[in-house]
Amino acid sequence: MEKKVTVQYLTDYNYSQLVTTDGHSFISDEPVAGGGDGLGPSPYELLLGALGSCTAMTVLMYARRKGWEVTECSVHLTHDRVHSEDSAGAEQGTRRVDVIRRDISLHGHLTEEQTERLLEIAKKCPVHRTLESSPTVIDSIIVGE
């Protein structure tokens, strides 16, 4: 099923964007320190939020289907660009790779085997799979006056 999101610049601000989906809307922005107005999460925060919420939903759905007791699930994420020691450009210090760290906290009565299985399931959440698959982005531009 195709998902559709529209992002529109809010002209009274530096970088603020109105993000509209089917039935929902919110503001995305850069932090004040980055020249924005700080009216909403940054694009990378939205990316991390998408991964974190998909992870939690996937884990909870699976645990509930199995009848496992998970009373709480939270996902803590960070994004950084780090120097790649193994890259071709490492000698020049120019090659960096994106690293997302995802820590999943679960509360409930779970065995070690159940916990390991839930980690396997987290790695199969749709957003995680999309990020790992190097998706194709098809661009076009329309110029109006």
N, C-alpha and C positions, 0 to 999 in steps of 0.2 A: 504494500500500500504506500503510495507516494505521500510524503509529508510536505507541507508547504508553510514557509515562514516568509514574512515580508519585513524588511528592515528599512526604516526611513529616517533620514537625518532631521533632527529638530533644529531649525535654523537659528533660533535664539540662543543657542549654546555652542560651545567649542566643538565637541565631538559626540554629544548625546544622540542616541538612536532610539527610535520607537520600534520595538520588536513586537510584531503581531502574528499570532497563530490563530488557529480555528477556535475562537471563543476566549482567547486570552491576550493580554498585552502588558508589556512592562518596558522599562527603560534600561538600556545598556550604556555605559559611559567609561571613560578613562578616569583614573583617580586624579584629584587636584594636583598632586605632585607630578603627574604626567601631562599636565596641560588641560585636563578635562574639568568637568564640574562635579564629579563624584556623585552623580545622581543614580547610579546603578552599578551592577557588577560589570567588570571589564570582560572583553571577549574570552580571555583565557579562564577567568572565573566561571563564565558560562559553560565553557568546555568541560572544566572540572566538575561543575554542578551536574551537567548531563551525564557524565560517566558515573559520578557518585550516586545520583538518584536511580539510574538504571541498574547499577550494582545492587543497591539495597532492595529495590523492587524484585529483581531476579532472585536474590537469595531468599527473601521472605516468601515469594510464591512457591519456590521449591520446598522450603522447610514446611510450609503449611500443607502442601500436597502430600508430603511424607508424614505429616502429623508430629513433626519434631517441635519441641518447645523452644521457640525463639521469642523472647519478650521484647527485645529491642535490637535494632540494627542501625549503626551509624557508620558513615564512611568519611574518612579524613584524607584529603588529597593535597598534594603539592605538585607544582610544575617548575622545572628549571631547565635551562640550557647549559649543558656541561661539556667540557672539552672531551673529545673522543680520542682516547689513546691509540686506538686501532685504525683510525681513519687515514686516508691517503694524504690529507692536508695537515696531519698532526705536526709535522716538522715545522710548518710555517705558523702553527698556532691558529689556523683559520677554521678548522672543522669543529663544529659543535653539534651535539645531538640533543633532542628533547627527551627529558626524563620525567615521567609522571609516577609519583609514588602514591600508592593507594593502601591505606590501613583500614581494615574492616573490623569494627568492634561489635561483638555479639554478646547478648545477655540471654541466659536460659540454661537449661540442663541439657548439655550436649556431650556426647562421647567424643573421643579423639577422632574416631573414624568419621563421625558426622561432621565435625569441624573441618576435617580435610576435604570431605566431599563438598561442603559448602564453598570452600575456597576454589575448588575445581569449577563449580557452577558459576561463581563470580567471574571467572575468566571467560565464561561463555555468554556473558550478558551482551545484548546486541550492540551497544555503543562500544564496548571493549573490542568486540570483533571488528567493528567498522574501523576503529583507530588502528588496529593491527593489520588491516588488509590494504593499507595505502590506497584509499578510495580515489577514484577519478573525479576531478572537479571540472565541469564543462562551463566555460565562461562565455558571456556575450556582453556587449555594451550597447545601450540605446541612448542617444543624445537628443535631448529636447531643448526647447527654448522657453 
